[in-house]
Amino acid sequence: MFENREGQQAPFVVFRTRRGHEWVDITSDDIFKGKTVVVFSLPGAFTPTCSSSHVPRYNELAPVFRKHGVDTIACISVNDTFVMNAWQAEQKADEILFLPDGNGEFTEEMGMLVDKDDLGFGQRSWRYSMLVKNGVIEKMFVEPDKPGDPFEVSDADTMLAYIAPNARKPLEVVIFTREGCPYCVKAKGLLQDRDIPYEELVLNRDYTGRALRAVSGVDMVPQVFIDGEHIGGSDKLEAWLAQHN
């Protein structure tokens, strides 16, 4: 069973980071002192759950966290700074501070260092998240102590629900487009005017006509999906936005 350290001071360590061609030391005080920080820690960079769910969702919700008083979102893993930098770039996770705990010092002080010898990982971090205010741990969400790599409570949505239960989350928007399509430009402009972030998929770069027909039943672009609902083209999007002020 892992110890719940709520009410305790976050460990003081020095994180050895690399920026460009320079070594930059970041201390726990640099991260936590006078700030409200969300930390999530995970077993390893580039691993499946960490890359597909844990990091992306914290990155997506970072603007919402900031609106509710969070200064920094930090991801900690027992990896070196070169691996963490490469992973951040691959994830396009510019909203998150990636902290390399290469020697496992912070993780060990947190009581979260575990053996992953069966996977050839050596010692790594157990998966958890915490809210730290001015260096003091206010809340921890520690994954249950059971075999494997459980991912049940340390996710971004659980943390946000604790900090701001009524927070409005961003819409999940995907738009299928093609180069040179004026209606696609109109649809993107409508979303941009509302400050609605979206993911754009471009024909023959990110998808094929067959893929578009399979998911939408049509082959015309743009096609917009919001929170899993097929909205349609630019005119349908305009009407949907008018109803959802």
Buried (B, 14 or more C-beta within 10 A) or exposed (E): EBEBBEEEEBBEBBBBBBEEEEEEEBEBEEBBEEBBBBBBBBBBBEBEBBBEEBBBBBBBBBEBBBEEEBBBBBBBBBBBBEBBBBBBEEBEBEBBBBBBBBBBBBBBBBBBBBEBEEEEBEBBBBBBBBBBBEBBBBBBBBBEEEEEBBBEBBBBEEBBEBBBEEBEEBEBBBBBBBEEBEBBEBBBEBBEEEEEEBEBBBBEEEBEEEEBEEEBEEEEBBBBBBEEEEBBBBEBBEEBBEEEE
